[in-house]
């Protein structure tokens, strides 16, 4: 909290504000050509400095994407000698 008897002069304000300047981030480029912050992994990278990265749930996500691209099979494309208990369009 500021003191009521001490006025912040314009020179003091300018001296304080001299530290507020923005600096452009230092970017690095990996082997794939993706730019990222230095000492940080690029988004979507699978390895960092030759070491494979473990991402939680990556295998499950990849399997889900593969399953979406597969063509869906028909619901009842086979024949059999019995009736289903709940056929489509019937009530209990």
C-alpha positions as CSV (number, residue, x, y, z in Angstrom):
1,X,0.0,0.0,0.0
2,X,1.3,3.4,-0.9
3,X,2.0,6.0,1.7
4,X,-0.2,9.1,1.5
5,X,2.6,11.6,2.1
6,X,4.9,10.2,-0.7
7,X,4.0,11.2,-4.2
8,X,5.3,9.0,-7.0
9,X,7.0,11.4,-9.4
10,X,7.0,11.0,-13.1
11,X,10.7,10.2,-13.1
12,X,10.2,7.4,-10.6
13,X,7.4,6.1,-12.7
14,X,9.6,6.0,-15.8
15,X,12.5,4.3,-13.9
16,X,10.1,1.7,-12.7
17,X,8.5,1.2,-16.2
18,X,11.9,0.7,-17.8
19,X,11.7,-3.0,-16.7
20,X,8.4,-3.6,-18.5
21,X,9.8,-3.9,-22.0
22,X,8.7,-7.0,-23.9
23,X,11.4,-9.2,-25.3
24,X,10.8,-11.5,-28.3
25,X,10.9,-15.2,-27.3
26,X,14.0,-17.2,-28.3
27,X,12.7,-19.9,-30.7
28,X,14.4,-23.1,-31.7
29,X,13.7,-25.3,-34.7
30,X,13.7,-29.1,-34.4
31,X,14.6,-31.6,-37.1
32,X,11.1,-31.7,-38.5
33,X,11.1,-27.9,-38.9
34,X,8.7,-27.1,-36.1
35,X,9.5,-23.9,-34.2
36,X,9.2,-24.0,-30.4
37,X,10.6,-22.4,-27.2
38,X,14.1,-23.4,-26.4
39,X,14.5,-26.4,-24.0
40,X,10.9,-27.3,-24.5
41,X,9.3,-30.0,-26.5
42,X,7.6,-28.9,-29.8
43,X,3.8,-29.5,-29.9
44,X,3.1,-32.8,-31.5
45,X,6.6,-34.1,-31.1
46,X,7.3,-37.8,-30.4
47,X,10.8,-37.3,-29.1
48,X,13.0,-34.7,-27.6
49,X,16.8,-34.7,-28.2
50,X,16.6,-38.3,-29.4
51,X,14.6,-39.5,-26.3
52,X,11.1,-40.8,-26.9
53,X,8.4,-38.9,-25.1
54,X,5.7,-40.8,-23.1
55,X,2.3,-39.2,-23.5
56,X,-0.5,-40.5,-21.3
57,X,-3.3,-42.1,-23.3
58,X,-1.5,-41.8,-26.7
59,X,-1.9,-45.5,-27.6
60,X,-5.6,-45.3,-26.8
61,X,-6.1,-42.2,-28.8
62,X,-4.3,-43.7,-31.8
63,X,-6.4,-46.9,-31.6
64,X,-9.5,-44.8,-31.4
65,X,-8.5,-42.9,-34.6
66,X,-7.8,-46.2,-36.4
67,X,-11.2,-47.6,-35.4
68,X,-12.9,-44.5,-36.8
69,X,-11.4,-45.0,-40.2
70,X,-12.4,-48.6,-40.5
71,X,-15.7,-49.3,-42.3
72,X,-18.5,-50.3,-40.1
73,X,-20.0,-53.8,-40.5
74,X,-23.7,-54.2,-41.0
75,X,-25.8,-54.9,-37.9
76,X,-27.2,-58.3,-39.0
77,X,-25.4,-59.5,-42.0
78,X,-25.5,-63.1,-40.9
79,X,-28.2,-65.7,-40.8
80,X,-29.1,-67.9,-37.9
81,X,-32.0,-70.2,-36.8
82,X,-33.3,-68.3,-33.7
83,X,-35.1,-65.0,-33.0
84,X,-33.6,-62.1,-31.0
85,X,-35.6,-61.4,-27.8
86,X,-35.9,-57.7,-28.6
87,X,-36.2,-57.2,-32.3
88,X,-36.1,-53.8,-33.8
89,X,-39.5,-52.0,-33.7
90,X,-41.2,-54.2,-31.1
91,X,-42.2,-53.3,-27.6
92,X,-41.8,-55.5,-24.4
